[in-house]
Amino acid sequence: MTERVRESDPAFAAMRDGTRFDTWHDLNLYDRCITRGMPGAMLPGFYNHNYQILQTPDHVVILVEMIHDARIIPLDGRDHLPSQVGQWLGDSRARWEGDTLVVETTNLTARGDQRVRYLVQAGSEQAKVVERFTRVAADRIDYSFTVTDPLTYESPWTAEIPMVPLGGEIFEYACHEGNYGLVNILAGARAAERASEQ
């Protein structure tokens, strides 16, 4: 992380200092069942780490089972959206380089949650994620991505993950049954506070 992030990001400071998170404002986007962001949505999770990749002549669609994200990515060479149009998963454009599908994502929202190790997001409007999907065997795609975000990271960084077929289907993802998880987390924190005051 850059010094700017270490000094100014309250989420990073809270992670470092062990601060409690007791309101919905303090919980990250993943805890709130909104998104894991990019590139987090493409990283292995605790469960529901499944993807369905579809291709039409002019689009690639990546359906992410975890938090039901669907990335609809044009293949037709169009320009990115204007930079002021930020999106949770960014604005992606794809092209083929030989047998490798290259996806470039910009316009990521600047609401990255760095305090949770498994929620990796680019953290500024200047972030760019370049993904590469290369089929290396009938049952394997080598997936890699590089994050370039000069306001958040001191240098670009890359991760590589193999993808293998699931052999099943993608199911609906219900983040919390009835979506009561967040309400109960906050109610538990309030009960603990009342108990400590007595």
Secondary structure, DSSP 8 states (H G I E B T S, - for coil): --HHHHHH-HHHHHHHHT----STTTS-TTTTTS---TBGGGS--SS---EEEEE-SSEEEEEESGGG-EEEEE-S------TT--BTT-EEEEEEETTEEEEEEE-B-S---TTSTT--B--STT-EEEEEEEEEETTEEEEEEEEE-TTT-SS-EEEEEEE---SS------SSGGG-HHHHHHHHHHHHHHHHH-
